[in-house]
Amino acid sequence: MYEPHTAREDTLVFPAFKKEVEPKGYDELGDQFEDIEKREFGGDGFDIEPVPSNVGKLVRRLAFAALSRYSLTV
């Protein structure tokens, strides 16, 4: 499921987005997303080291813990 999603982003979404946004605006958005990533995940964003210690906090913050209420039978 992940590979088709990223393939669509790489071939359709991001190229179309880059056409519509000026280079300066694109860079500014990248900086904003990087700031959000650092604020939400700490360190350099997705560093290997801080992730294991933050998993519980991230699960609670993103409300994944609430998923246990639902039956996931197929």
N, CA, C and O atoms as a Tripos MOL2 file, in Angstrom:
@<TRIPOS>MOLECULE
protein
  296   295    74     0     0
PROTEIN
NO_CHARGES

@<TRIPOS>ATOM
      1 N           0.8240   -1.1880    0.0000 N.3       1 MET1
      2 CA          0.0000    0.0000    0.0000 C.3       1 MET1
      3 C           0.8750    1.2600    0.0000 C.2       1 MET1
      4 O           0.5170    2.2700   -0.6070 O.2       1 MET1
      5 N           2.0060    1.1940    0.6760 N.am      2 TYR2
      6 CA          2.8830    2.3530    0.7650 C.3       2 TYR2
      7 C           3.5160    2.6980   -0.5840 C.2       2 TYR2
      8 O           3.5840    3.8670   -0.9650 O.2       2 TYR2
      9 N           3.9760    1.6780   -1.2990 N.am      3 GLU3
     10 CA          4.6630    1.9240   -2.5730 C.3       3 GLU3
     11 C           3.7800    2.6010   -3.6200 C.2       3 GLU3
     12 O           4.2380    3.5400   -4.2710 O.2       3 GLU3
     13 N           2.5200    2.1580   -3.8120 N.am      4 PRO4
     14 CA          1.6700    2.8860   -4.7680 C.3       4 PRO4
     15 C           1.4170    4.3340   -4.3360 C.2       4 PRO4
     16 O           1.3220    5.2360   -5.1690 O.2       4 PRO4
     17 N           1.3090    4.5360   -3.0270 N.am      5 HIS5
     18 CA          1.0780    5.8850   -2.5050 C.3       5 HIS5
     19 C           2.2650    6.7920   -2.8450 C.2       5 HIS5
     20 O           2.0800    7.8870   -3.3770 O.2       5 HIS5
     21 N           3.4770    6.3360   -2.5380 N.am      6 THR6
     22 CA          4.6570    7.1670   -2.8120 C.3       6 THR6
     23 C           4.8860    7.3240   -4.3140 C.2       6 THR6
     24 O           5.3490    8.3720   -4.7640 O.2       6 THR6
     25 N           4.5690    6.2990   -5.0830 N.am      7 ALA7
     26 CA          4.7160    6.4100   -6.5330 C.3       7 ALA7
     27 C           3.8100    7.4990   -7.0850 C.2       7 ALA7
     28 O           4.2170    8.2710   -7.9530 O.2       7 ALA7
     29 N           2.5870    7.5610   -6.5840 N.am      8 ARG8
     30 CA          1.6480    8.6030   -7.0460 C.3       8 ARG8
     31 C           2.1450    9.9880   -6.6280 C.2       8 ARG8
     32 O           2.0810   10.9380   -7.4080 O.2       8 ARG8
     33 N           2.6400   10.0970   -5.3940 N.am      9 GLU9
     34 CA          3.1770   11.3890   -4.9560 C.3       9 GLU9
     35 C           4.3400   11.8180   -5.8430 C.2       9 GLU9
     36 O           4.4040   12.9650   -6.2850 O.2       9 GLU9
     37 N           5.2600   10.8850   -6.1000 N.am     10 ASP10
     38 CA          6.4650   11.2140   -6.8610 C.3      10 ASP10
     39 C           6.1810   11.5440   -8.3230 C.2      10 ASP10
     40 O           6.8760   12.3670   -8.9190 O.2      10 ASP10
     41 N           5.1670   10.9090   -8.9030 N.am     11 THR11
     42 CA          4.9130   11.0990  -10.3340 C.3      11 THR11
     43 C           3.8070   12.0970  -10.6510 C.2      11 THR11
     44 O           3.7920   12.6740  -11.7380 O.2      11 THR11
     45 N           2.8800   12.3090   -9.7190 N.am     12 LEU12
     46 CA          1.7620   13.2170   -9.9890 C.3      12 LEU12
     47 C           1.6970   14.4130   -9.0370 C.2      12 LEU12
     48 O           1.6880   15.5640   -9.4730 O.2      12 LEU12
     49 N           1.6540   14.1340   -7.7580 N.am     13 VAL13
     50 CA          1.3770   15.1910   -6.7740 C.3      13 VAL13
     51 C           2.5070   16.2070   -6.6950 C.2      13 VAL13
     52 O           2.2800   17.3990   -6.9070 O.2      13 VAL13
     53 N           3.7210   15.7550   -6.3930 N.am     14 PHE14
     54 CA          4.8130   16.7050   -6.2080 C.3      14 PHE14
     55 C           5.1880   17.4640   -7.4730 C.2      14 PHE14
     56 O           5.4290   18.6680   -7.3930 O.2      14 PHE14
     57 N           5.2490   16.8200   -8.6440 N.am     15 PRO15
     58 CA          5.5380   17.6050   -9.8510 C.3      15 PRO15
     59 C           4.4810   18.6920  -10.1170 C.2      15 PRO15
     60 O           4.8280   19.8120  -10.4930 O.2      15 PRO15
     61 N           3.2000   18.3640   -9.9230 N.am     16 ALA16
     62 CA          2.1390   19.3610  -10.1320 C.3      16 ALA16
     63 C           2.2430   20.4790   -9.1070 C.2      16 ALA16
     64 O           2.0370   21.6490   -9.4320 O.2      16 ALA16
     65 N           2.5620   20.1200   -7.8750 N.am     17 PHE17
     66 CA          2.7000   21.1120   -6.8100 C.3      17 PHE17
     67 C           3.8570   22.0640   -7.1210 C.2      17 PHE17
     68 O           3.7260   23.2790   -6.9700 O.2      17 PHE17
     69 N           4.9910   21.5040   -7.5560 N.am     18 LYS18
     70 CA          6.1580   22.3310   -7.8690 C.3      18 LYS18
     71 C           5.8860   23.2890   -9.0250 C.2      18 LYS18
     72 O           6.4420   24.3870   -9.0630 O.2      18 LYS18
     73 N           5.0320   22.8830   -9.9710 N.am     19 LYS19
     74 CA          4.6800   23.7710  -11.0850 C.3      19 LYS19
     75 C           3.8910   24.9870  -10.6060 C.2      19 LYS19
     76 O           4.0070   26.0700  -11.1780 O.2      19 LYS19
     77 N           3.0950   24.8080   -9.5610 N.am     20 GLU20
     78 CA          2.2020   25.8640   -9.0900 C.3      20 GLU20
     79 C           2.8390   26.8060   -8.0720 C.2      20 GLU20
     80 O           2.3240   27.8990   -7.8320 O.2      20 GLU20
     81 N           3.9510   26.3910   -7.4760 N.am     21 VAL21
     82 CA          4.5610   27.1880   -6.4060 C.3      21 VAL21
     83 C           5.8950   27.7460   -6.9020 C.2      21 VAL21
     84 O           6.6930   27.0340   -7.5120 O.2      21 VAL21
     85 N           6.1180   29.0210   -6.6300 N.am     22 GLU22
     86 CA          7.3930   29.6470   -6.9830 C.3      22 GLU22
     87 C           8.5280   28.9620   -6.2230 C.2      22 GLU22
     88 O           8.3090   28.4570   -5.1220 O.2      22 GLU22
     89 N           9.7270   28.9360   -6.7860 N.am     23 PRO23
     90 CA         10.8560   28.2910   -6.0950 C.3      23 PRO23
     91 C          11.0890   28.8260   -4.6750 C.2      23 PRO23
     92 O          11.3750   28.0540   -3.7590 O.2      23 PRO23
     93 N          10.9670   30.1390   -4.4980 N.am     24 LYS24
     94 CA         11.1590   30.7260   -3.1630 C.3      24 LYS24
     95 C          10.0800   30.2180   -2.2060 C.2      24 LYS24
     96 O          10.3760   29.8760   -1.0610 O.2      24 LYS24
     97 N           8.8450   30.1670   -2.6670 N.am     25 GLY25
     98 CA          7.7390   29.6720   -1.8400 C.3      25 GLY25
     99 C           7.9050   28.2050   -1.4960 C.2      25 GLY25
    100 O           7.5810   27.7730   -0.3900 O.2      25 GLY25
    101 N           8.4130   27.4440   -2.4530 N.am     26 TYR26
    102 CA          8.6570   26.0110   -2.2300 C.3      26 TYR26
    103 C           9.7050   25.8230   -1.1400 C.2      26 TYR26
    104 O           9.5450   24.9770   -0.2600 O.2      26 TYR26
    105 N          10.7750   26.6110   -1.1960 N.am     27 ASP27
    106 CA         11.8200   26.5460   -0.1770 C.3      27 ASP27
    107 C          11.2850   26.9710    1.1900 C.2      27 ASP27
    108 O          11.6250   26.3670    2.2070 O.2      27 ASP27
    109 N          10.4490   28.0090    1.2110 N.am     28 GLU28
    110 CA          9.8730   28.4680    2.4740 C.3      28 GLU28
    111 C           8.9790   27.3980    3.0950 C.2      28 GLU28
    112 O           9.0090   27.1810    4.3070 O.2      28 GLU28
    113 N           8.1860   26.7330    2.2630 N.am     29 LEU29
    114 CA          7.3500   25.6370    2.7640 C.3      29 LEU29
    115 C           8.2030   24.5030    3.3220 C.2      29 LEU29
    116 O           7.8740   23.9250    4.3580 O.2      29 LEU29
    117 N           9.2930   24.1890    2.6370 N.am     30 GLY30
    118 CA         10.2030   23.1530    3.1290 C.3      30 GLY30
    119 C          10.7590   23.5090    4.4980 C.2      30 GLY30
    120 O          10.8580   22.6500    5.3740 O.2      30 GLY30
    121 N          11.1250   24.7790    4.6870 N.am     31 ASP31
    122 CA         11.6280   25.2310    5.9870 C.3      31 ASP31
    123 C          10.5450   25.1260    7.0600 C.2      31 ASP31
    124 O          10.8210   24.7170    8.1880 O.2      31 ASP31
    125 N           9.3140   25.4980    6.7070 N.am     32 GLN32
    126 CA          8.2140   25.4060    7.6730 C.3      32 GLN32
    127 C           7.9570   23.9550    8.0700 C.2      32 GLN32
    128 O           7.7630   23.6590    9.2490 O.2      32 GLN32
    129 N           7.9550   23.0520    7.0940 N.am     33 PHE33
    130 CA          7.7270   21.6400    7.4050 C.3      33 PHE33
    131 C           8.8620   21.0760    8.2560 C.2      33 PHE33
    132 O           8.6290   20.2480    9.1370 O.2      33 PHE33
    133 N          10.0800   21.5200    7.9950 N.am     34 GLU34
    134 CA         11.2090   21.0680    8.7970 C.3      34 GLU34
    135 C          11.0790   21.5520   10.2440 C.2      34 GLU34
    136 O          11.3740   20.8080   11.1800 O.2      34 GLU34
    137 N          10.6360   22.8060   10.4250 N.am     35 ASP35
    138 CA         10.4160   23.3300   11.7800 C.3      35 ASP35
    139 C           9.3430   22.5260   12.5130 C.2      35 ASP35
    140 O           9.4970   22.2070   13.6910 O.2      35 ASP35
    141 N           8.2660   22.2050   11.8170 N.am     36 ILE36
    142 CA          7.1880   21.4040   12.4180 C.3      36 ILE36
    143 C           7.7140   20.0180   12.7860 C.2      36 ILE36
    144 O           7.4230   19.5100   13.8690 O.2      36 ILE36
    145 N           8.4780   19.4150   11.8990 N.am     37 GLU37
    146 CA          9.0430   18.0870   12.1380 C.3      37 GLU37
    147 C           9.9270   18.0910   13.3920 C.2      37 GLU37
    148 O           9.8280   17.1910   14.2260 O.2      37 GLU37
    149 N          10.7830   19.0960   13.5200 N.am     38 LYS38
    150 CA         11.6580   19.1960   14.6970 C.3      38 LYS38
    151 C          10.8480   19.4200   15.9630 C.2      38 LYS38
    152 O          11.1430   18.8330   17.0040 O.2      38 LYS38
    153 N           9.8290   20.2670   15.8780 N.am     39 ARG39
    154 CA          8.9950   20.5590   17.0470 C.3      39 ARG39
    155 C           8.2150   19.3230   17.4850 C.2      39 ARG39
    156 O           8.1260   19.0360   18.6790 O.2      39 ARG39
    157 N           7.6550   18.5980   16.5340 N.am     40 GLU40
    158 CA          6.8120   17.4500   16.8620 C.3      40 GLU40
    159 C           7.6000   16.2030   17.2440 C.2      40 GLU40
    160 O           7.1800   15.4470   18.1200 O.2      40 GLU40
    161 N           8.7540   15.9830   16.5850 N.am     41 PHE41
    162 CA          9.4870   14.7410   16.7760 C.3      41 PHE41
    163 C          10.8350   14.9310   17.4620 C.2      41 PHE41
    164 O          11.4710   13.9520   17.8530 O.2      41 PHE41
    165 N          11.2750   16.1670   17.6110 N.am     42 GLY42
    166 CA         12.5360   16.4380   18.2960 C.3      42 GLY42
    167 C          13.7490   16.1390   17.4480 C.2      42 GLY42
    168 O          13.6460   15.5250   16.3860 O.2      42 GLY42
    169 N          14.9140   16.5840   17.9310 N.am     43 GLY43
    170 CA         16.1700   16.3130   17.2380 C.3      43 GLY43
    171 C          16.1260   16.7620   15.7960 C.2      43 GLY43
    172 O          15.7270   17.8840   15.4870 O.2      43 GLY43
    173 N          16.5400   15.8730   14.9270 N.am     44 ASP44
    174 CA         16.5070   16.1620   13.4930 C.3      44 ASP44
    175 C          15.2700   15.5650   12.8450 C.2      44 ASP44
    176 O          15.2820   15.2320   11.6600 O.2      44 ASP44
    177 N          14.2230   15.4320   13.6080 N.am     45 GLY45
    178 CA         12.9800   14.9030   13.0650 C.3      45 GLY45
    179 C          12.8670   13.4120   13.2230 C.2      45 GLY45
    180 O          12.3260   12.9340   14.2210 O.2      45 GLY45
    181 N          13.3610   12.6720   12.2690 N.am     46 PHE46
    182 CA         13.2070   11.2230   12.2710 C.3      46 PHE46
    183 C          14.5190   10.4910   12.5510 C.2      46 PHE46
    184 O          14.7880    9.4420   11.9650 O.2      46 PHE46
    185 N          15.3340   11.0490   13.4470 N.am     47 ASP47
    186 CA         16.5660   10.3660   13.8540 C.3      47 ASP47
    187 C          16.2360    9.0020   14.4210 C.2      47 ASP47
    188 O          15.1720    8.8130   15.0110 O.2      47 ASP47
    189 N          17.1280    8.0620   14.2520 N.am     48 ILE48
    190 CA         16.9370    6.7060   14.7600 C.3      48 ILE48
    191 C          16.9300    6.6950   16.2830 C.2      48 ILE48
    192 O          16.0940    6.0190   16.8820 O.2      48 ILE48
    193 N          17.8290    7.4180   16.9160 N.am     49 GLU49
    194 CA         18.0080    7.3410   18.3660 C.3      49 GLU49
    195 C          16.7870    7.7840   19.1780 C.2      49 GLU49
    196 O          16.3480    7.0260   20.0420 O.2      49 GLU49
    197 N          16.2190    8.9710   18.9450 N.am     50 PRO50
    198 CA         15.1330    9.3930   19.8360 C.3      50 PRO50
    199 C          13.8240    8.6420   19.6370 C.2      50 PRO50
    200 O          12.9730    8.6630   20.5270 O.2      50 PRO50
    201 N          13.6370    7.9870   18.5090 N.am     51 VAL51
    202 CA         12.3400    7.3800   18.2150 C.3      51 VAL51
    203 C          11.9170    6.3270   19.2410 C.2      51 VAL51
    204 O          10.7980    6.4170   19.7480 O.2      51 VAL51
    205 N          12.7500    5.3300   19.5790 N.am     52 PRO52
    206 CA         12.2800    4.3130   20.5320 C.3      52 PRO52
    207 C          11.8140    4.8910   21.8640 C.2      52 PRO52
    208 O          10.8430    4.3990   22.4390 O.2      52 PRO52
    209 N          12.4770    5.9120   22.3570 N.am     53 SER53
    210 CA         12.0740    6.4870   23.6340 C.3      53 SER53
    211 C          10.8120    7.3350   23.5090 C.2      53 SER53
    212 O          10.1570    7.6150   24.5130 O.2      53 SER53
    213 N          10.4690    7.7420   22.3070 N.am     54 ASN54
    214 CA          9.3070    8.6070   22.1010 C.3      54 ASN54
    215 C           8.0900    7.8900   21.5420 C.2      54 ASN54
    216 O           7.0600    8.5270   21.3250 O.2      54 ASN54
    217 N           8.1720    6.5960   21.3030 N.am     55 VAL55
    218 CA          7.0790    5.8940   20.6450 C.3      55 VAL55
    219 C           5.7800    6.0330   21.4310 C.2      55 VAL55
    220 O           4.7460    6.3680   20.8520 O.2      55 VAL55
    221 N           5.8150    5.7840   22.7320 N.am     56 GLY56
    222 CA          4.5960    5.9030   23.5410 C.3      56 GLY56
    223 C           3.9980    7.2860   23.4740 C.2      56 GLY56
    224 O           2.7830    7.4360   23.3460 O.2      56 GLY56
    225 N           4.8490    8.3110   23.5610 N.am     57 LYS57
    226 CA          4.3800    9.6940   23.4910 C.3      57 LYS57
    227 C           3.7570    9.9780   22.1250 C.2      57 LYS57
    228 O           2.7070   10.6140   22.0390 O.2      57 LYS57
    229 N           4.4050    9.5070   21.0620 N.am     58 LEU58
    230 CA          3.8700    9.7320   19.7200 C.3      58 LEU58
    231 C           2.5400    9.0200   19.5180 C.2      58 LEU58
    232 O           1.6200    9.5730   18.9140 O.2      58 LEU58
    233 N           2.4390    7.7920   20.0230 N.am     59 VAL59
    234 CA          1.1960    7.0310   19.8980 C.3      59 VAL59
    235 C           0.0610    7.7730   20.5850 C.2      59 VAL59
    236 O          -1.0300    7.8970   20.0290 O.2      59 VAL59
    237 N           0.3110    8.2650   21.7890 N.am     60 ARG60
    238 CA         -0.7310    9.0090   22.5130 C.3      60 ARG60
    239 C          -1.0700   10.3170   21.8010 C.2      60 ARG60
    240 O          -2.2410   10.6690   21.6580 O.2      60 ARG60
    241 N          -0.0440   11.0300   21.3590 N.am     61 ARG61
    242 CA         -0.2620   12.3230   20.7100 C.3      61 ARG61
    243 C          -1.0580   12.1760   19.4180 C.2      61 ARG61
    244 O          -1.9110   13.0110   19.1160 O.2      61 ARG61
    245 N          -0.7880   11.1410   18.6700 N.am     62 LEU62
    246 CA         -1.4740   10.9230   17.3980 C.3      62 LEU62
    247 C          -2.7610   10.1170   17.5520 C.2      62 LEU62
    248 O          -3.4290    9.8080   16.5650 O.2      62 LEU62
    249 N          -3.1050    9.7790   18.7940 N.am     63 ALA63
    250 CA         -4.3550    9.0790   19.1280 C.3      63 ALA63
    251 C          -4.4190    7.6720   18.5590 C.2      63 ALA63
    252 O          -5.5100    7.1280   18.3890 O.2      63 ALA63
    253 N          -3.2740    7.0700   18.2610 N.am     64 PHE64
    254 CA         -3.2810    5.6830   17.8030 C.3      64 PHE64
    255 C          -3.7160    4.7370   18.9060 C.2      64 PHE64
    256 O          -4.2480    3.6610   18.6340 O.2      64 PHE64
    257 N          -3.4870    5.1380   20.1620 N.am     65 ALA65
    258 CA         -3.8640    4.2790   21.2810 C.3      65 ALA65
    259 C          -5.3630    3.9890   21.2550 C.2      65 ALA65
    260 O          -5.7940    2.9200   21.6880 O.2      65 ALA65
    261 N          -6.1570    4.9270   20.7550 N.am     66 ALA66
    262 CA         -7.6080    4.7510   20.7040 C.3      66 ALA66
    263 C          -8.0110    3.6680   19.7140 C.2      66 ALA66
    264 O          -9.1440    3.1890   19.7640 O.2      66 ALA66
    265 N          -7.1190    3.2710   18.8210 N.am     67 LEU67
    266 CA         -7.4470    2.2410   17.8420 C.3      67 LEU67
    267 C          -7.7380    0.8940   18.4930 C.2      67 LEU67
    268 O          -8.4320    0.0590   17.9120 O.2      67 LEU67
    269 N          -7.2130    0.6810   19.6940 N.am     68 SER68
    270 CA         -7.4370   -0.5940   20.3700 C.3      68 SER68
    271 C          -8.9180   -0.8140   20.6890 C.2      68 SER68
    272 O          -9.3280   -1.9390   20.9760 O.2      68 SER68
    273 N          -9.7030    0.2290   20.6430 N.am     69 ARG69
    274 CA        -11.1520    0.1010   20.9110 C.3      69 ARG69
    275 C         -11.8950   -0.5800   19.7730 C.2      69 ARG69
    276 O         -13.0050   -1.0820   19.9510 O.2      69 ARG69
    277 N         -11.2710   -0.5910   18.6070 N.am     70 TYR70
    278 CA        -11.9550   -1.0960   17.4320 C.3      70 TYR70
    279 C         -11.4750   -2.4960   17.0780 C.2      70 TYR70
    280 O         -10.2890   -2.8100   17.1870 O.2      70 TYR70
    281 N         -12.4080   -3.3220   16.6550 N.am     71 SER71
    282 CA        -12.0620   -4.6630   16.2150 C.3      71 SER71
    283 C         -11.5660   -4.5710   14.7770 C.2      71 SER71
    284 O         -12.2190   -3.9660   13.9260 O.2      71 SER71
    285 N         -10.4250   -5.1640   14.5130 N.am     72 LEU72
    286 CA         -9.8490   -5.1050   13.1790 C.3      72 LEU72
    287 C          -9.9340   -6.4510   12.4770 C.2      72 LEU72
    288 O          -8.9990   -6.8580   11.7880 O.2      72 LEU72
    289 N         -11.0370   -7.1300   12.6510 N.am     73 THR73
    290 CA        -11.2050   -8.4360   11.9970 C.3      73 THR73
    291 C         -11.5190   -8.2190   10.5310 C.2      73 THR73
    292 O         -12.1710   -7.2430   10.1600 O.2      73 THR73
    293 N         -11.0580   -9.1200    9.7160 N.am     74 VAL74
    294 CA        -11.2810   -9.0250    8.2630 C.3      74 VAL74
    295 C         -12.1770  -10.1310    7.8150 C.2      74 VAL74
    296 O         -12.4890  -10.2300    6.6290 O.2      74 VAL74
@<TRIPOS>BOND
     1     1     2 1
     2     2     3 1
     3     3     4 2
     4     3     5 am
     5     5     6 1
     6     6     7 1
     7     7     8 2
     8     7     9 am
     9     9    10 1
    10    10    11 1
    11    11    12 2
    12    11    13 am
    13    13    14 1
    14    14    15 1
    15    15    16 2
    16    15    17 am
    17    17    18 1
    18    18    19 1
    19    19    20 2
    20    19    21 am
    21    21    22 1
    22    22    23 1
    23    23    24 2
    24    23    25 am
    25    25    26 1
    26    26    27 1
    27    27    28 2
    28    27    29 am
    29    29    30 1
    30    30    31 1
    31    31    32 2
    32    31    33 am
    33    33    34 1
    34    34    35 1
    35    35    36 2
    36    35    37 am
    37    37    38 1
    38    38    39 1
    39    39    40 2
    40    39    41 am
    41    41    42 1
    42    42    43 1
    43    43    44 2
    44    43    45 am
    45    45    46 1
    46    46    47 1
    47    47    48 2
    48    47    49 am
    49    49    50 1
    50    50    51 1
    51    51    52 2
    52    51    53 am
    53    53    54 1
    54    54    55 1
    55    55    56 2
    56    55    57 am
    57    57    58 1
    58    58    59 1
    59    59    60 2
    60    59    61 am
    61    61    62 1
    62    62    63 1
    63    63    64 2
    64    63    65 am
    65    65    66 1
    66    66    67 1
    67    67    68 2
    68    67    69 am
    69    69    70 1
    70    70    71 1
    71    71    72 2
    72    71    73 am
    73    73    74 1
    74    74    75 1
    75    75    76 2
    76    75    77 am
    77    77    78 1
    78    78    79 1
    79    79    80 2
    80    79    81 am
    81    81    82 1
    82    82    83 1
    83    83    84 2
    84    83    85 am
    85    85    86 1
    86    86    87 1
    87    87    88 2
    88    87    89 am
    89    89    90 1
    90    90    91 1
    91    91    92 2
    92    91    93 am
    93    93    94 1
    94    94    95 1
    95    95    96 2
    96    95    97 am
    97    97    98 1
    98    98    99 1
    99    99   100 2
   100    99   101 am
   101   101   102 1
   102   102   103 1
   103   103   104 2
   104   103   105 am
   105   105   106 1
   106   106   107 1
   107   107   108 2
   108   107   109 am
   109   109   110 1
   110   110   111 1
   111   111   112 2
   112   111   113 am
   113   113   114 1
   114   114   115 1
   115   115   116 2
   116   115   117 am
   117   117   118 1
   118   118   119 1
   119   119   120 2
   120   119   121 am
   121   121   122 1
   122   122   123 1
   123   123   124 2
   124   123   125 am
   125   125   126 1
   126   126   127 1
   127   127   128 2
   128   127   129 am
   129   129   130 1
   130   130   131 1
   131   131   132 2
   132   131   133 am
   133   133   134 1
   134   134   135 1
   135   135   136 2
   136   135   137 am
   137   137   138 1
   138   138   139 1
   139   139   140 2
   140   139   141 am
   141   141   142 1
   142   142   143 1
   143   143   144 2
   144   143   145 am
   145   145   146 1
   146   146   147 1
   147   147   148 2
   148   147   149 am
   149   149   150 1
   150   150   151 1
   151   151   152 2
   152   151   153 am
   153   153   154 1
   154   154   155 1
   155   155   156 2
   156   155   157 am
   157   157   158 1
   158   158   159 1
   159   159   160 2
   160   159   161 am
   161   161   162 1
   162   162   163 1
   163   163   164 2
   164   163   165 am
   165   165   166 1
   166   166   167 1
   167   167   168 2
   168   167   169 am
   169   169   170 1
   170   170   171 1
   171   171   172 2
   172   171   173 am
   173   173   174 1
   174   174   175 1
   175   175   176 2
   176   175   177 am
   177   177   178 1
   178   178   179 1
   179   179   180 2
   180   179   181 am
   181   181   182 1
   182   182   183 1
   183   183   184 2
   184   183   185 am
   185   185   186 1
   186   186   187 1
   187   187   188 2
   188   187   189 am
   189   189   190 1
   190   190   191 1
   191   191   192 2
   192   191   193 am
   193   193   194 1
   194   194   195 1
   195   195   196 2
   196   195   197 am
   197   197   198 1
   198   198   199 1
   199   199   200 2
   200   199   201 am
   201   201   202 1
   202   202   203 1
   203   203   204 2
   204   203   205 am
   205   205   206 1
   206   206   207 1
   207   207   208 2
   208   207   209 am
   209   209   210 1
   210   210   211 1
   211   211   212 2
   212   211   213 am
   213   213   214 1
   214   214   215 1
   215   215   216 2
   216   215   217 am
   217   217   218 1
   218   218   219 1
   219   219   220 2
   220   219   221 am
   221   221   222 1
   222   222   223 1
   223   223   224 2
   224   223   225 am
   225   225   226 1
   226   226   227 1
   227   227   228 2
   228   227   229 am
   229   229   230 1
   230   230   231 1
   231   231   232 2
   232   231   233 am
   233   233   234 1
   234   234   235 1
   235   235   236 2
   236   235   237 am
   237   237   238 1
   238   238   239 1
   239   239   240 2
   240   239   241 am
   241   241   242 1
   242   242   243 1
   243   243   244 2
   244   243   245 am
   245   245   246 1
   246   246   247 1
   247   247   248 2
   248   247   249 am
   249   249   250 1
   250   250   251 1
   251   251   252 2
   252   251   253 am
   253   253   254 1
   254   254   255 1
   255   255   256 2
   256   255   257 am
   257   257   258 1
   258   258   259 1
   259   259   260 2
   260   259   261 am
   261   261   262 1
   262   262   263 1
   263   263   264 2
   264   263   265 am
   265   265   266 1
   266   266   267 1
   267   267   268 2
   268   267   269 am
   269   269   270 1
   270   270   271 1
   271   271   272 2
   272   271   273 am
   273   273   274 1
   274   274   275 1
   275   275   276 2
   276   275   277 am
   277   277   278 1
   278   278   279 1
   279   279   280 2
   280   279   281 am
   281   281   282 1
   282   282   283 1
   283   283   284 2
   284   283   285 am
   285   285   286 1
   286   286   287 1
   287   287   288 2
   288   287   289 am
   289   289   290 1
   290   290   291 1
   291   291   292 2
   292   291   293 am
   293   293   294 1
   294   294   295 1
   295   295   296 2
@<TRIPOS>SUBSTRUCTURE
     1 MET1         2 RESIDUE 1 A MET
     2 TYR2         6 RESIDUE 1 A TYR
     3 GLU3        10 RESIDUE 1 A GLU
     4 PRO4        14 RESIDUE 1 A PRO
     5 HIS5        18 RESIDUE 1 A HIS
     6 THR6        22 RESIDUE 1 A THR
     7 ALA7        26 RESIDUE 1 A ALA
     8 ARG8        30 RESIDUE 1 A ARG
     9 GLU9        34 RESIDUE 1 A GLU
    10 ASP10       38 RESIDUE 1 A ASP
    11 THR11       42 RESIDUE 1 A THR
    12 LEU12       46 RESIDUE 1 A LEU
    13 VAL13       50 RESIDUE 1 A VAL
    14 PHE14       54 RESIDUE 1 A PHE
    15 PRO15       58 RESIDUE 1 A PRO
    16 ALA16       62 RESIDUE 1 A ALA
    17 PHE17       66 RESIDUE 1 A PHE
    18 LYS18       70 RESIDUE 1 A LYS
    19 LYS19       74 RESIDUE 1 A LYS
    20 GLU20       78 RESIDUE 1 A GLU
    21 VAL21       82 RESIDUE 1 A VAL
    22 GLU22       86 RESIDUE 1 A GLU
    23 PRO23       90 RESIDUE 1 A PRO
    24 LYS24       94 RESIDUE 1 A LYS
    25 GLY25       98 RESIDUE 1 A GLY
    26 TYR26      102 RESIDUE 1 A TYR
    27 ASP27      106 RESIDUE 1 A ASP
    28 GLU28      110 RESIDUE 1 A GLU
    29 LEU29      114 RESIDUE 1 A LEU
    30 GLY30      118 RESIDUE 1 A GLY
    31 ASP31      122 RESIDUE 1 A ASP
    32 GLN32      126 RESIDUE 1 A GLN
    33 PHE33      130 RESIDUE 1 A PHE
    34 GLU34      134 RESIDUE 1 A GLU
    35 ASP35      138 RESIDUE 1 A ASP
    36 ILE36      142 RESIDUE 1 A ILE
    37 GLU37      146 RESIDUE 1 A GLU
    38 LYS38      150 RESIDUE 1 A LYS
    39 ARG39      154 RESIDUE 1 A ARG
    40 GLU40      158 RESIDUE 1 A GLU
    41 PHE41      162 RESIDUE 1 A PHE
    42 GLY42      166 RESIDUE 1 A GLY
    43 GLY43      170 RESIDUE 1 A GLY
    44 ASP44      174 RESIDUE 1 A ASP
    45 GLY45      178 RESIDUE 1 A GLY
    46 PHE46      182 RESIDUE 1 A PHE
    47 ASP47      186 RESIDUE 1 A ASP
    48 ILE48      190 RESIDUE 1 A ILE
    49 GLU49      194 RESIDUE 1 A GLU
    50 PRO50      198 RESIDUE 1 A PRO
    51 VAL51      202 RESIDUE 1 A VAL
    52 PRO52      206 RESIDUE 1 A PRO
    53 SER53      210 RESIDUE 1 A SER
    54 ASN54      214 RESIDUE 1 A ASN
    55 VAL55      218 RESIDUE 1 A VAL
    56 GLY56      222 RESIDUE 1 A GLY
    57 LYS57      226 RESIDUE 1 A LYS
    58 LEU58      230 RESIDUE 1 A LEU
    59 VAL59      234 RESIDUE 1 A VAL
    60 ARG60      238 RESIDUE 1 A ARG
    61 ARG61      242 RESIDUE 1 A ARG
    62 LEU62      246 RESIDUE 1 A LEU
    63 ALA63      250 RESIDUE 1 A ALA
    64 PHE64      254 RESIDUE 1 A PHE
    65 ALA65      258 RESIDUE 1 A ALA
    66 ALA66      262 RESIDUE 1 A ALA
    67 LEU67      266 RESIDUE 1 A LEU
    68 SER68      270 RESIDUE 1 A SER
    69 ARG69      274 RESIDUE 1 A ARG
    70 TYR70      278 RESIDUE 1 A TYR
    71 SER71      282 RESIDUE 1 A SER
    72 LEU72      286 RESIDUE 1 A LEU
    73 THR73      290 RESIDUE 1 A THR
    74 VAL74      294 RESIDUE 1 A VAL
